[in-house]
Amino acid sequence: MTVNEIGAALGYDDAAYLNRFFSRNVGVPPGRFRDSLLPGRNRN
C-alpha cells in the first residue's frame, strides 16, 4: 500500500498531515520507515 492509501484507511484525509504526524512521533517519514523494514525493496 502507498502512504496515501494507508492514511485514507486510517481516516486521514490529508496525506501531508499524516506525514507530519508520523514524522514527529516516529522520527522519520512513513516512506523511509517502510523502506527501513524492507531494505531490499525498490521504490518506483
Backbone as CSV, one residue per row, in Angstrom:
resi,resn,N_x,N_y,N_z,CA_x,CA_y,CA_z,C_x,C_y,C_z
1,MET,0.840,-1.186,0.000,0.000,0.000,0.000,0.882,1.245,0.000
2,THR,0.380,2.295,-0.612,1.090,3.576,-0.567,0.789,4.271,0.765
3,VAL,1.575,5.278,1.068,1.343,6.062,2.278,-0.037,6.701,2.211
4,ASN,-0.426,7.190,1.037,-1.750,7.791,0.882,-2.857,6.782,1.147
5,GLU,-2.707,5.564,0.657,-3.716,4.526,0.884,-3.812,4.165,2.364
6,ILE,-2.678,4.070,3.008,-2.668,3.753,4.442,-3.321,4.887,5.227
7,GLY,-2.987,6.131,4.884,-3.580,7.278,5.553,-5.090,7.305,5.396
8,ALA,-5.563,7.034,4.187,-7.005,7.012,3.946,-7.672,5.910,4.762
9,ALA,-7.033,4.757,4.842,-7.589,3.641,5.623,-7.666,3.981,7.115
10,LEU,-6.752,4.842,7.565,-6.736,5.251,8.974,-7.598,6.470,9.246
11,GLY,-8.194,7.028,8.186,-9.080,8.164,8.367,-8.434,9.519,8.178
12,TYR,-7.207,9.570,7.663,-6.537,10.843,7.392,-6.908,11.288,5.987
13,ASP,-7.540,12.453,5.879,-7.903,12.994,4.580,-6.730,13.687,3.896
14,ASP,-5.783,14.141,4.678,-4.653,14.912,4.157,-3.362,14.117,4.353
15,ALA,-2.748,13.679,3.252,-1.519,12.887,3.330,-0.384,13.676,3.971
16,ALA,-0.344,14.989,3.736,0.707,15.816,4.330,0.602,15.818,5.856
17,TYR,-0.617,15.857,6.372,-0.799,15.822,7.823,-0.315,14.495,8.389
18,LEU,-0.663,13.400,7.714,-0.203,12.084,8.168,1.321,12.035,8.185
19,ASN,1.963,12.556,7.148,3.424,12.568,7.095,4.020,13.354,8.256
20,ARG,3.468,14.537,8.537,3.969,15.344,9.653,3.753,14.643,10.986
21,PHE,2.554,14.106,11.194,2.233,13.424,12.443,3.163,12.233,12.651
22,PHE,3.313,11.414,11.635,4.160,10.226,11.732,5.610,10.622,11.992
23,SER,6.097,11.591,11.222,7.490,12.021,11.374,7.777,12.555,12.769
24,ARG,6.863,13.347,13.312,7.062,13.893,14.654,7.066,12.806,15.719
25,ASN,6.237,11.791,15.553,6.105,10.756,16.573,7.085,9.604,16.433
26,VAL,7.527,9.329,15.220,8.428,8.200,14.989,9.855,8.669,14.718
27,GLY,9.987,9.855,14.163,11.311,10.403,13.908,11.760,10.317,12.455
28,VAL,11.031,9.611,11.635,11.324,9.511,10.198,10.001,9.523,9.440
29,PRO,10.016,9.941,8.176,8.781,9.908,7.385,8.310,8.469,7.171
30,PRO,7.015,8.282,6.944,6.479,6.928,6.814,7.110,6.119,5.681
31,GLY,7.412,6.746,4.561,8.033,6.011,3.453,9.414,5.498,3.811
32,ARG,10.191,6.328,4.491,11.533,5.903,4.919,11.435,4.803,5.972
33,PHE,10.460,4.908,6.860,10.248,3.861,7.866,9.947,2.532,7.185
34,ARG,9.046,2.563,6.202,8.698,1.345,5.466,9.936,0.779,4.785
35,ASP,10.735,1.635,4.153,11.949,1.176,3.479,12.942,0.555,4.453
36,SER,12.981,1.067,5.678,13.910,0.514,6.668,13.506,-0.900,7.084
37,LEU,12.225,-1.201,6.955,11.751,-2.541,7.290,11.958,-3.526,6.152
38,LEU,12.034,-3.003,4.928,12.196,-3.824,3.733,13.387,-3.308,2.937
39,PRO,14.616,-3.533,3.407,15.774,-2.912,2.778,16.019,-3.337,1.330
40,GLY,15.575,-4.494,0.902,15.795,-4.931,-0.468,14.738,-4.460,-1.431
41,ARG,13.763,-3.727,-0.936,12.625,-3.302,-1.769,13.001,-2.091,-2.602
42,ASN,12.681,-2.123,-3.876,12.906,-0.979,-4.763,11.634,-0.187,-4.875
43,ARG,11.720,1.127,-4.588,10.551,2.010,-4.736,10.620,2.659,-6.096
44,ASN,9.502,2.650,-6.799,9.441,3.295,-8.116,8.569,4.489,-8.071
